[in-house]
Amino acid sequence: MFTNPDNQTLRMLLQQIHTVAVVGLSANESRPSFRVARSLQSLGYRIIPVRPMLTEVLGEKAWPDLQSLPELPDIVDVFRAAEHVPAIVDACIQTGIKRLWLQDGVIHEAAALRAQQAGIVVVMNRCLWRDASSMLP
């Protein structure tokens, strides 16, 4: 059964990351992905938008998928429906990404367990911005 890291581990993770690839980041300011990514930027994180058909979001160049990124992000933050999570986990494993965050409501236990077994730190069904803003000084 999947369990999220404890709060101390989450706090350490949030202190270690600097670049956040946001899969499913929308250019629509009313969407949660946009608001969370903008808020993460305000906390000092660098955002890397990952969404086909977009060229730029929040002043950052957008990429169609994780395999296209020119550098490995410190973490992948997912704003996609649960059925897309297995493919995202595959991409993380393939590219060597070591941290995966599935936002509120994004739940795929089998894929999360497979990612953990591949050595990826996984957080599921939590908001990266909410945790960062409440756990960091």
N, C-alpha and C positions, 0 to 999 in steps of 0.2 A: 504494500500500500504506500502511496506517495505521501510524503510530508514535506512541508516547507522548512527551510533552515530556521533555526531559532533567531530571536531578535539580536543577540550579540553577533552572530554570524552575518545577519543581514546588514547590521551597522558597519561591520568591517568591509563587506562587499561594496556598500554604497560609498565608502571612503576610498576604495581602491579603483573604482571605475572613473573614466574621464570621457570616453566616447561611447555614445549610445546609438546603435542602429535601430531606427524605429520602423518596423515592418508594418505597412498599412497606414503610414502617416498620410493624412488627408490635408489638402491645401485649403479646405473649408474651415474657416475660423470657428464655426459653431460645433465642429466635431470634437469628441473627447481626445482623439489622437493629437489633433492640433494644439488643443489647450494644454495637454500634458507635456508635449514636446516643447512648447514655448516656455512653460513653467520650469522644465528641466534646464533649458538654456539659462533662465534667470538664476538658477542655482549654480551655474558655472559649468554644466555639462555641455560637451559638443554633440550636436545631433547630426546623424547621418540618415537622411530620409531614404527609405526603401519602398518604392512604389512604381510599378510600370506606368508609363504614359505621363509622368511628371518630370520636369527638368529641374525644378528648384522649389524648395519649401523652407520657410523661415531663414532665408539667406544662405541655405546650404544646397549644394548640388544633389539632386536625387538620382538614385540608382535603381535599375529594374528588379534586381534580386540580390541576395547575399553573395552569390558567386561572382557578381560583377564588381564588388567593392574593391577599391584600390588598396585598402588596408583592413586588417582585422579590427573590428570594434571591441571595446572592453566587454560589452554586453549587447544582447539583442532584446529589444522590447517589442512585444507582439500585440498588435491591434488587428487581428484577423479572427475569423470564425474558427471554432475548434477543429473543424474538418481539415483546415489547412496546416495545423500544427505538425502532423507527421512529416510533411514535406519540408517544413522549416527546420525541424530537428535533423532531418537528413542533410540539409544544407549546412547546418552548424557543425555536424560531425565531419562532413566532407571538407569544409574550409578550415577546421581547427578552432572554431569559436568555442570558448570555454564557459560562457555564462549566458543563460537564457531566462528572460522574465516574461511570463504570460500575464497580461493585464487582467483586471477585474472581469469576471465572466468568461475568460478564455480558459477552458478546462479540458484537458485531454490526458487522463492519467497514464494510459499505456505509452503515449509518446513521451511524457515527462519521465517515466521510469526508464525508458530506452535511452533518453538523453543522459540521465544520471549514470546508467550503466556504462555509457561511453565516456564518463569522466566530466560531464558538463554539470555545473552548478545550476539548478533549476528552482525558480520561484514561480508559483502558479496561483492565479486568482487573487492577485494583490496589485495595487497601483504603485508603480515605481516612484512617481512624483510624490504621492501622499507619504510613502515610507521615507523617502529622502528628506522631505521637508519636516517630518516629525522626529526622525532619528538622528539627524546631523545637526551640529551646533550652528 
